[in-house]
């Protein structure tokens, strides 16, 4: 029985990344690019706010809105 529970726990742990939303990836790209971006302080604050908003929208299940906000942030950062 313990072996079964261990196998079930391992299966659940490996399946979690499969449920990641596309908006999660977009937010992560913005946050990663923000670290090395050559932008003004005002633009940096704006992009940080957009990344926070996109993460909140994604967590709330508003995937498309999150992707749209992330796209705006990416435009400021000049990334795809």
N, C-alpha and C positions, 0 to 999 in steps of 0.2 A: 504494500500500500504506500509506503514511504517513497519507493522508487517511482510509482505512478505519479504521486504529487510533485516530486522533483522534476519529472519529465514534463508534466503539465506546466509547472512554473517556468521552466526553460523555454517551452514552446510559446508561452505568453510573452516572455521577455523578448524573444526574437521577432514576434509578430507586431509589436508596437510600432516600430519604424515603418511598417507597411501601411499604417493608418495615418501617416503624416499628411497634412493637407498641402496643396500647392502654395497656398498663401504663406505657410510657414517657411518654405524655401525662399520666397521672395523677400520676406522680412529679414531672414538671415543674410541674404546677399546685400541688402541695404546696410545692415549693421556692420558687416565685414568691410564693405567699401568705405564706410564712414571713418574707420580708423586711420586710413592712409590718404584720405581725400584732401586735396589742396583747394579748400574753399574758405570763404570768409567766415568769421565767427557768427554772423547773422544767418548765413546759409547753413552752417553746422547746426545751429539751434533749431532752424526750421526743419532740417532733415531729421534730427533727433525726435522732434515732435511728431513728424509724419511716421517715423518708424514705430514710435510708441502707439500712435493711433492705429496703424496697420496691424500691429500685434494684438491690440484690443479687439479690433474688428474680426480678426481671424479667430481669436479665442471665442468670440460670441457667435461664430458660425456664419458671419458675413464675408464669405470667401472672396467674392468678386469685388466688393468694396475695398477689402484689404489689398487685393492685387492692384486695384486702380490707384490707391494711395501710394503703394510701393512703387508703382510706375512713375508717379510724379516725383517721388524722392530720387529715383534712379535718374530722372531727367536732370535734376539739379546736380547730381554727382557725375553726370556724363558717362553712365554705364548702361549696358543693354538691359 
